[in-house]
């Protein structure tokens, strides 16, 4: 009966393809499709070689680390990402964040788990923590895109999601407006844990886009200062170089 009800909901409120945004054909007798057949080939999945620290695609297979991870100390153990942030992926995430396509989160989470589920299990992740928005951006947007993804990932993986553990206490400037040095300073002390003692051992930070890693790094630093043992990162998309975060 529960499966029947889910299919009925999809029939009444059909999902949209996260890449072309067209309404998907659905049937009460068949599992709902999440993406068009033609669109499933649009996103570029992250492939080796990648940075051993953050998971960013590398141009040279002889490299082990990207430029940012060579020149910056990382508070997180390792990071992974699903797609390269370009083309159809960039457009999809833009609609997700700014056009209210919150339903995309379910597909993003499913693909993250399909591709990186084994890696998540190997790290013994016991908590999913989304990167928080400032109060001002939360009011403007109405939702936190990272929290939606983390919540869907929690449902599908059965790993608890702690959406209120980390808060953003400073309304920082958009990272895309800044140079490398300004990006590092922009996020200093921007996050704070809501608990003085974080009794979680293996935390996975969740975000939609990873570029230089400044955001993930500052969040991981705050969690470790509060007592977290190990922090990992997972993002839906990742840039090759200096791209919008």
C-alpha positions in Angstrom: 0.0 0.0 0.0 2.9 2.4 0.8 4.4 1.9 -2.6 1.0 2.4 -4.3 0.6 5.7 -2.4 4.0 6.9 -3.5 3.2 6.1 -7.2 -0.2 7.9 -6.8 1.6 11.0 -5.5 3.9 10.9 -8.4 1.0 10.6 -10.7 -0.7 13.6 -9.2 2.5 15.6 -8.8 4.8 14.3 -11.5 8.5 14.9 -11.0 10.6 16.9 -13.4 13.8 15.8 -15.0 16.7 17.5 -13.1 18.5 18.3 -16.3 15.9 19.4 -18.9 13.2 20.2 -16.3 10.5 18.5 -18.4 7.7 16.8 -16.5 8.4 13.1 -16.4 5.8 10.5 -17.7 4.7 8.4 -14.8 2.3 5.5 -14.2 0.6 4.2 -11.1 1.8 0.7 -12.0 5.5 1.5 -12.6 8.2 2.9 -10.4 8.6 6.7 -11.2 11.6 7.6 -13.4 13.8 10.3 -12.0 15.6 11.5 -15.2 15.0 11.3 -18.9 16.8 8.6 -20.8 18.6 11.1 -23.0 19.4 13.4 -20.1 21.0 10.6 -18.1 24.1 10.9 -20.3 24.4 14.7 -19.9 26.3 15.0 -16.6 30.0 14.4 -16.5 30.7 12.1 -13.6 34.0 12.7 -11.7 36.5 10.1 -12.8 40.1 9.3 -12.0 42.6 10.9 -11.8 41.3 13.0 -8.8 42.9 14.8 -5.9 43.5 12.3 -3.1 42.4 14.8 -0.6 39.3 16.7 -1.9 38.4 14.5 -4.9 38.8 17.3 -7.5 39.4 16.1 -11.1 43.1 16.4 -12.2 44.4 16.9 -15.7 47.6 14.9 -15.1 47.4 11.3 -13.8 50.9 11.8 -12.3 49.5 14.4 -9.9 48.3 13.3 -6.4 46.8 16.5 -5.1 45.2 19.6 -6.6 46.7 23.1 -6.3 44.5 24.1 -3.4 45.1 21.0 -1.3 48.9 21.4 -1.8 48.9 25.0 -0.6 46.2 24.8 2.1 46.0 22.7 5.3 42.8 20.6 5.3 40.8 20.0 8.4 38.8 17.2 6.7 40.2 13.7 6.0 38.9 13.3 2.5 36.3 14.5 0.1 34.3 13.1 -2.8 32.0 14.5 -5.4 29.5 13.2 -8.0 29.6 15.4 -11.1 31.9 18.1 -12.6 30.3 21.5 -12.2 29.6 22.5 -15.8 26.9 22.5 -18.5 23.8 20.6 -17.6 24.9 20.1 -14.0 25.5 23.8 -13.4 22.0 24.6 -14.9 20.4 21.9 -12.8 21.8 23.2 -9.5 20.9 26.7 -10.4 17.3 25.8 -10.9 17.5 23.7 -7.7 18.7 26.7 -5.6 17.1 29.7 -7.2 14.0 28.4 -9.0 12.7 26.2 -6.1 13.1 22.8 -7.8 13.5 21.1 -4.4 12.4 17.8 -5.8 15.8 17.5 -7.5 17.3 16.7 -4.0 16.0 13.1 -4.1 17.7 12.3 -7.4 21.0 14.0 -6.3 21.0 12.0 -3.1 20.2 8.7 -4.9 23.1 9.2 -7.3 25.5 10.2 -4.5 24.6 7.0 -2.7 24.8 4.8 -5.8 28.3 6.2 -6.7 29.8 6.8 -3.3 27.8 4.5 -1.0 30.6 2.0 -0.5 33.1 4.8 0.3 30.6 6.2 2.9 30.3 2.8 4.5 34.1 2.3 4.6 34.5 5.6 6.5 31.9 4.4 9.1 30.0 7.6 8.8 27.6 8.1 11.7 26.3 11.6 11.0 25.4 13.7 8.0 25.8 17.5 8.5 24.8 20.0 5.8 26.7 23.2 5.2 24.4 25.9 6.7 23.1 29.1 5.1 23.2 32.5 6.9 19.8 33.7 8.2 19.6 36.3 5.5 20.1 33.8 2.7 17.7 31.4 4.3 15.1 34.1 4.4 15.7 35.0 0.8 15.7 31.4 -0.5 13.3 29.8 1.9 15.3 26.6 2.2 18.9 25.3 2.6 19.8 23.3 -0.5 22.5 21.3 1.3 20.1 20.4 4.1 17.5 19.0 1.5 20.2 16.8 0.0 21.5 15.6 3.4 17.9 14.9 4.5 17.2 12.8 1.3 20.6 11.0 1.7 19.7 10.2 5.3 16.4 8.7 4.2 18.1 6.5 1.6 21.2 5.6 3.6 19.6 5.4 7.1 22.4 7.5 8.5 21.1 10.2 10.9 21.1 13.8 9.6 22.0 16.6 12.0 20.7 19.7 10.3 20.9 22.0 13.3 24.4 20.9 14.6 26.2 23.6 12.6 25.1 27.2 12.1 26.5 30.1 10.1 27.0 33.0 12.5 28.3 35.5 10.0 26.7 36.5 6.7 29.7 36.2 4.5 30.2 37.6 1.0 29.6 35.3 -2.0 32.8 33.4 -2.6 32.5 34.0 -6.4 33.1 37.7 -5.8 36.5 37.2 -4.1 40.1 36.2 -5.0 41.9 33.3 -3.4 43.2 35.2 -0.3 39.9 36.9 0.3 38.1 33.6 0.1 40.2 32.1 2.9 39.6 35.1 5.2 35.9 35.5 4.3 34.9 32.3 6.1 37.0 32.6 9.2 34.9 31.9 12.3 31.8 31.9 10.1 30.5 28.6 11.6 29.6 27.5 15.1 28.4 24.3 16.5 25.2 24.4 18.6 26.7 21.9 21.1 29.9 22.6 23.1 30.8 19.0 22.8 30.1 17.1 19.6 30.0 13.4 20.5 30.1 12.1 16.9 33.1 10.2 15.5 32.7 10.1 11.7 30.9 13.1 10.2 30.1 13.6 6.6 29.7 17.3 5.5 27.2 17.7 2.7 27.0 20.6 0.1 25.9 21.1 -3.5 29.1 22.6 -4.9 32.8 22.3 -4.0 35.4 24.7 -5.5 38.4 25.8 -3.5 37.2 23.9 -0.4 37.3 27.0 1.9 33.7 26.4 3.0 34.1 22.7 3.8 37.4 23.4 5.5 36.1 26.0 7.9 33.1 23.9 8.7 35.3 20.8 9.4 37.6 23.0 11.5 34.7 24.1 13.7 33.4 20.5 14.1 36.8 19.2 15.1 37.3 22.0 17.6 34.0 20.9 19.2 35.1 17.3 19.5 34.4 15.5 16.2 37.0 12.8 15.6 37.0 12.7 11.8 35.3 14.8 9.2 34.7 13.9 5.5 33.1 15.9 2.7 30.6 15.0 0.0 29.3 17.3 -2.7 26.9 16.9 -5.7 29.3 18.8 -8.0 32.9 20.0 -8.0 34.9 22.5 -10.1 38.0 21.8 -12.0 39.5 25.1 -11.1 38.2 28.5 -10.0 34.5 28.4 -10.4 31.4 29.7 -8.7 30.8 28.2 -5.2 
